[in-house]
């Protein structure tokens, strides 16, 4: 049961590492591409949350595993959402 939660958390961490820009990347990153990457990461995080809920509903993971998974994903989802709001504010 916890294997699914660990697998979901690992997938999110890996996608975050792949999507998140590195310091050595080009400095002239366009806001549109950054917003696109953040939107993709937000969609992945929301999908992972939905999968945790479905797995808990189906009995594949325990309620404690679901809560642990949501607590692990929540802070990153908050960061991504705030970054997207900041970009939207800059474009307005």
Beta strands, then each sheet from edge to edge (+ up, - down):
end
